[in-house]
Each structure stands twice: as structure tokens, then as C-alpha cells.
Amino acid sequence: MLKQIFRPTSILLLAILLLPSVVLAHKVNIFAYVEGGTVYCETYFPDGRSVVNGKVQVFDSQDRLLLTGQTDDKGLFQFAVPKIDDLTLVINASMGHKNKFLLKKSAIKE
């Protein structure tokens, strides 16, 4: 009887302990800022490695795709401001690594 309870409990505990590492394995970071009419985008993994050749998509506040591009070997991507609007930048670094960043209209106007 004790064996029947111990085994499922052990498996559940192991799964709970491993879950954070699985979640972090699929995390990617993206940050963007505007300077002089250009949007600068930086992408990286939690361990600090750059996202090389990651696909970047830029959407307006109506969820319309404005442009796409690719990060360089340093995880960077830049483009001219396509529209004065809230912009959502999405990074897809393959294998489930995806995240987005909202660049507010107020930050673009400055």
C-alpha cells in the first residue's frame, strides 16, 4: 500500500521540481527602444546568449503586420519607425522560443 502511494507522489514531486527549468528553456527576451526615428531591438536568452537569425515581426495596434526582419549575430535588429502607433514586436527564435514587447506610442513620439 505504501509503495502505491509513494511512487505517484515521487513522480509528481519530480515533475514539479523540473517544471521551472523546462519553462526557462523556452524563454527568450526582447527589448526595444526608439532613438532618432529608429527602433532598436535587442533579443537574448536567459543565459545571456544572443538570438542569432531570430525572426522579428512588427505589428500595429490593430494587429496588422507592418514588417518582418531577422536578428544579426549579436541578437540585434533595427528599423525605421514604420508608424506612430503602439507597436508590438514579436521574436520567434524557433523551437518554441517566442516572446513579444509592446513599444508604446508615447515612447515613439519622444
Secondary structure, DSSP 8 states (H G I E B T S, - for coil): -HHHHHHHHHHHHHHHHHHHHHHHHT--EEEEEEETTEEEEEEE-TTS-B-TT-EEEEE-TT--EEEEEE--TTSEEEEE---SS-EEEEEE-STT-EEEEEE-HHHHH-
